[in-house]
Amino acid sequence: MNTYGIVIFETSSAALRAESVIKASDLRCKLIPTPRKYSSDCGIALRFDWINKEEVIGVMQGANIRFTCTHPMPA
C-alpha cells in the first residue's frame, strides 16, 4: 500500500506555488481539498508520496513557501 502525505497551507496561493515548484523538481504531487479532520485556513492541500517528505519540505523551504504542517495519510 502506497502512503501519501499532505501539506496544509494557510493560503491557497501558497498551495498553488508549492505545486508548481515541487512539480518542477520532478516530484509527484496533486492539489486536493483539505481533509475535514485537519483544520486549515485554506481549503486546498497538497498530496505527495510520503517517502519524498524531506525532499518536498526542502523544496518548499528553498522557495520560501510557508506551510502549516505535513501529515501522513493512507492511499
ChimeraX commands (.cxc) that place a marker at each C-alpha (Angstrom):
marker #1 position 0.00,0.00,0.00 radius 0.5
marker #1 position 1.36,3.38,-1.01 radius 0.5
marker #1 position 1.25,6.04,1.67 radius 0.5
marker #1 position 0.70,9.64,0.80 radius 0.5
marker #1 position 1.37,12.75,2.76 radius 0.5
marker #1 position -0.43,16.05,2.69 radius 0.5
marker #1 position 0.82,19.55,3.25 radius 0.5
marker #1 position -1.53,22.02,4.93 radius 0.5
marker #1 position -1.24,25.70,3.97 radius 0.5
marker #1 position -2.57,28.98,5.33 radius 0.5
marker #1 position -3.34,30.36,1.87 radius 0.5
marker #1 position -4.38,28.92,-1.47 radius 0.5
marker #1 position -1.68,30.96,-3.22 radius 0.5
marker #1 position 0.97,29.13,-1.17 radius 0.5
marker #1 position -0.57,25.79,-2.15 radius 0.5
marker #1 position -0.57,26.71,-5.84 radius 0.5
marker #1 position 3.02,27.93,-5.70 radius 0.5
marker #1 position 4.12,24.78,-3.85 radius 0.5
marker #1 position 2.55,22.59,-6.52 radius 0.5
marker #1 position 4.47,24.47,-9.19 radius 0.5
marker #1 position 7.90,24.28,-7.55 radius 0.5
marker #1 position 7.51,20.66,-6.45 radius 0.5
marker #1 position 6.49,19.51,-9.94 radius 0.5
marker #1 position 9.41,21.50,-11.36 radius 0.5
marker #1 position 11.65,19.41,-9.06 radius 0.5
marker #1 position 10.33,16.22,-10.72 radius 0.5
marker #1 position 8.42,15.14,-7.62 radius 0.5
marker #1 position 4.84,13.90,-7.87 radius 0.5
marker #1 position 2.13,15.93,-6.18 radius 0.5
marker #1 position -1.51,16.85,-6.56 radius 0.5
marker #1 position -3.71,19.57,-5.12 radius 0.5
marker #1 position -6.68,18.15,-3.20 radius 0.5
marker #1 position -9.41,19.53,-0.94 radius 0.5
marker #1 position -8.12,19.73,2.63 radius 0.5
marker #1 position -9.48,16.70,4.55 radius 0.5
marker #1 position -12.03,17.77,7.17 radius 0.5
marker #1 position -10.15,16.13,10.03 radius 0.5
marker #1 position -7.30,18.63,9.59 radius 0.5
marker #1 position -8.08,22.20,10.49 radius 0.5
marker #1 position -6.85,24.70,7.97 radius 0.5
marker #1 position -7.37,28.27,6.96 radius 0.5
marker #1 position -7.05,27.11,3.39 radius 0.5
marker #1 position -9.34,24.62,1.62 radius 0.5
marker #1 position -6.53,23.30,-0.59 radius 0.5
marker #1 position -3.91,20.78,0.50 radius 0.5
marker #1 position -1.08,19.21,-1.47 radius 0.5
marker #1 position -0.80,15.42,-1.66 radius 0.5
marker #1 position 2.61,13.85,-2.24 radius 0.5
marker #1 position 4.35,10.48,-1.87 radius 0.5
marker #1 position 5.23,10.23,1.83 radius 0.5
marker #1 position 8.59,8.65,1.01 radius 0.5
marker #1 position 9.57,12.03,-0.51 radius 0.5
marker #1 position 8.62,14.05,2.59 radius 0.5
marker #1 position 12.07,15.52,3.27 radius 0.5
marker #1 position 12.57,16.49,-0.39 radius 0.5
marker #1 position 9.14,18.12,-0.59 radius 0.5
marker #1 position 9.76,20.12,2.58 radius 0.5
marker #1 position 13.22,21.12,1.35 radius 0.5
marker #1 position 11.87,22.35,-1.98 radius 0.5
marker #1 position 9.18,24.41,-0.27 radius 0.5
marker #1 position 11.62,25.89,2.25 radius 0.5
marker #1 position 14.09,26.68,-0.55 radius 0.5
marker #1 position 11.34,28.59,-2.35 radius 0.5
marker #1 position 10.25,30.36,0.87 radius 0.5
marker #1 position 6.77,28.82,0.73 radius 0.5
marker #1 position 5.01,28.96,4.08 radius 0.5
marker #1 position 3.09,25.89,5.14 radius 0.5
marker #1 position 1.43,24.90,8.39 radius 0.5
marker #1 position 2.31,21.19,8.67 radius 0.5
marker #1 position 2.53,17.82,6.96 radius 0.5
marker #1 position 0.54,14.68,7.78 radius 0.5
marker #1 position 0.77,11.09,6.56 radius 0.5
marker #1 position -2.39,9.59,5.11 radius 0.5
marker #1 position -3.02,6.16,3.63 radius 0.5
marker #1 position -3.84,5.93,-0.07 radius 0.5
marker link #1:1,2 radius 0.2
marker link #1:2,3 radius 0.2
marker link #1:3,4 radius 0.2
marker link #1:4,5 radius 0.2
marker link #1:5,6 radius 0.2
marker link #1:6,7 radius 0.2
marker link #1:7,8 radius 0.2
marker link #1:8,9 radius 0.2
marker link #1:9,10 radius 0.2
marker link #1:10,11 radius 0.2
marker link #1:11,12 radius 0.2
marker link #1:12,13 radius 0.2
marker link #1:13,14 radius 0.2
marker link #1:14,15 radius 0.2
marker link #1:15,16 radius 0.2
marker link #1:16,17 radius 0.2
marker link #1:17,18 radius 0.2
marker link #1:18,19 radius 0.2
marker link #1:19,20 radius 0.2
marker link #1:20,21 radius 0.2
marker link #1:21,22 radius 0.2
marker link #1:22,23 radius 0.2
marker link #1:23,24 radius 0.2
marker link #1:24,25 radius 0.2
marker link #1:25,26 radius 0.2
marker link #1:26,27 radius 0.2
marker link #1:27,28 radius 0.2
marker link #1:28,29 radius 0.2
marker link #1:29,30 radius 0.2
marker link #1:30,31 radius 0.2
marker link #1:31,32 radius 0.2
marker link #1:32,33 radius 0.2
marker link #1:33,34 radius 0.2
marker link #1:34,35 radius 0.2
marker link #1:35,36 radius 0.2
marker link #1:36,37 radius 0.2
marker link #1:37,38 radius 0.2
marker link #1:38,39 radius 0.2
marker link #1:39,40 radius 0.2
marker link #1:40,41 radius 0.2
marker link #1:41,42 radius 0.2
marker link #1:42,43 radius 0.2
marker link #1:43,44 radius 0.2
marker link #1:44,45 radius 0.2
marker link #1:45,46 radius 0.2
marker link #1:46,47 radius 0.2
marker link #1:47,48 radius 0.2
marker link #1:48,49 radius 0.2
marker link #1:49,50 radius 0.2
marker link #1:50,51 radius 0.2
marker link #1:51,52 radius 0.2
marker link #1:52,53 radius 0.2
marker link #1:53,54 radius 0.2
marker link #1:54,55 radius 0.2
marker link #1:55,56 radius 0.2
marker link #1:56,57 radius 0.2
marker link #1:57,58 radius 0.2
marker link #1:58,59 radius 0.2
marker link #1:59,60 radius 0.2
marker link #1:60,61 radius 0.2
marker link #1:61,62 radius 0.2
marker link #1:62,63 radius 0.2
marker link #1:63,64 radius 0.2
marker link #1:64,65 radius 0.2
marker link #1:65,66 radius 0.2
marker link #1:66,67 radius 0.2
marker link #1:67,68 radius 0.2
marker link #1:68,69 radius 0.2
marker link #1:69,70 radius 0.2
marker link #1:70,71 radius 0.2
marker link #1:71,72 radius 0.2
marker link #1:72,73 radius 0.2
marker link #1:73,74 radius 0.2
marker link #1:74,75 radius 0.2
view
